Amino acid sequence: MKILLTRLTNDTHRLECIRDDGTRESAELETKSLLKHDLVHLAVEKEAGLLEGFWGLVAAGKTFKELSGKNTMSPGEPPKSELAITEMVVGMMTGYLVNQAKAEDILLAADTIFKGSSIALPPYLTPSFMEAVSKRYKALIGQVNGTPFHETIELSF
């Protein structure tokens, strides 16, 4: 799947996905938080080889609207899908990447959170995975930040 990102302003960007079957999905989105979140998702899902996280489900034909709010869980409820688990990992990785938390602190918190949810810690969540996600995320954000307004960059999933 092709992922096209167009910087519109400092505050908004256009996201368009062109699936392998030619169908498209697009939206104009707020940039400050959503762009970073989407790029962390992309880095996590590609490095872990996930097919049923956000980007994998979009590639498979799900719409943005169908996925909106689908990754949320009730308090105390264990994650029931790869998407929900991925969302938990993306949240942790955001703390690592954006807030510059220490990898060992993130892994300790992840172990505690996953034990509390009765779901096994994803086997890919290791220091080397975190470093690979960090490198991929930095490359992605650098590519986006280096793109002039109203120009489009193409990423892939």
C-alpha positions in Angstrom: 0.0 0.0 0.0 1.2 3.5 -0.8 0.9 6.1 1.9 0.9 9.7 0.6 1.5 12.5 3.0 1.0 16.1 2.0 2.0 18.9 4.4 -0.7 21.5 4.0 0.1 23.9 6.9 1.9 23.7 10.2 -1.3 22.4 11.6 -2.8 20.1 9.0 -1.7 17.4 6.6 -3.5 15.2 4.1 -3.2 11.5 4.4 -4.1 9.3 1.4 -3.7 5.6 1.2 -3.7 3.7 -2.1 -4.2 0.0 -1.5 -2.7 -2.6 -3.8 -6.2 -3.2 -5.3 -6.3 0.5 -6.3 -8.9 1.6 -3.8 -8.2 4.8 -1.9 -8.8 6.3 1.5 -8.0 9.9 2.4 -8.5 12.5 5.1 -7.2 15.9 6.1 -5.9 15.6 9.7 -4.5 17.6 12.5 -0.7 17.4 12.4 0.6 18.1 15.9 -0.3 14.8 17.5 -1.8 12.6 14.8 1.1 12.7 12.4 3.6 11.6 15.0 1.2 8.9 16.2 0.7 7.6 12.7 4.4 7.5 12.0 5.1 5.6 15.3 2.4 3.1 14.2 4.1 2.7 10.8 7.5 2.2 12.4 6.2 -0.3 15.0 4.1 -2.3 12.5 6.8 -2.5 9.9 9.5 -3.5 12.4 7.3 -6.1 14.1 5.9 -7.4 10.8 2.3 -6.8 12.0 -0.5 -7.3 9.5 -3.5 -6.5 11.8 -2.4 -3.2 13.3 -3.8 0.1 12.0 -1.8 0.2 8.7 -2.3 -3.5 8.0 -6.0 -3.2 8.4 -6.2 -0.1 6.2 -4.1 -2.0 3.6 -6.7 -4.9 3.9 -9.6 -2.5 3.1 -10.8 -1.1 6.4 -11.6 2.6 6.3 -10.3 5.2 8.7 -13.9 5.6 10.0 -14.2 1.8 10.7 -11.0 1.9 12.7 -11.7 5.1 14.6 -12.1 4.2 18.3 -11.8 0.4 17.6 -8.6 0.2 19.5 -10.0 1.4 22.8 -10.7 -0.9 25.7 -12.7 -0.7 28.9 -10.7 -0.2 32.1 -9.4 -3.6 33.3 -10.3 -5.3 30.0 -7.5 -7.2 28.3 -6.7 -6.3 24.7 -8.7 -8.6 22.3 -7.0 -7.9 19.0 -3.6 -7.2 17.5 -4.8 -3.6 16.9 -5.4 -3.1 20.6 -2.1 -4.6 21.5 -0.4 -2.5 18.9 -2.0 0.6 20.2 -0.6 -0.2 23.7 2.9 -0.7 22.2 2.6 2.5 20.1 1.7 4.4 23.3 4.8 3.0 25.0 7.0 3.7 22.0 5.7 7.2 21.9 7.0 7.7 25.4 10.3 6.3 24.3 10.6 8.3 21.1 8.9 11.6 21.7 9.3 11.9 25.5 12.8 10.4 25.5 12.0 7.9 28.2 14.7 5.2 28.8 14.2 1.9 27.1 14.6 -0.1 30.3 11.9 2.0 31.9 9.5 1.4 29.0 10.2 -2.4 29.0 9.6 -2.6 32.8 6.3 -0.7 32.5 5.3 -2.8 29.5 6.0 -6.0 31.5 3.8 -4.7 34.3 1.0 -3.5 32.1 0.8 -6.7 30.1 1.0 -8.9 33.2 -1.9 -6.9 34.6 -3.9 -7.5 31.4 -3.3 -11.2 31.4 -1.8 -11.0 27.9 1.8 -12.0 27.2 4.3 -9.3 26.5 4.7 -9.2 22.7 7.9 -11.2 21.9 9.1 -8.5 19.5 9.2 -5.8 22.3 12.9 -5.9 23.0 15.6 -3.3 23.2 16.8 -4.1 19.7 13.2 -3.7 18.4 13.0 -0.3 20.2 16.2 0.8 18.6 15.0 -0.3 15.1 11.7 1.5 15.6 13.6 4.6 16.7 15.8 4.6 13.6 12.8 4.1 11.3 10.7 6.8 13.1 13.6 9.3 13.0 14.0 8.7 9.2 10.2 9.1 8.7 9.9 12.3 10.7 13.0 13.7 9.0 11.5 12.9 5.6 8.2 14.6 6.5 9.9 17.6 8.1 12.0 18.0 5.0 9.0 18.1 2.7 7.9 21.6 1.7 4.3 22.6 2.2 1.9 21.3 -0.5 4.3 18.7 -1.7 3.7 15.0 -1.2 5.9 12.2 0.0 5.3 8.6 -0.6 5.7 5.9 2.0 4.8 2.3 1.8 3.3 -0.4 3.9 
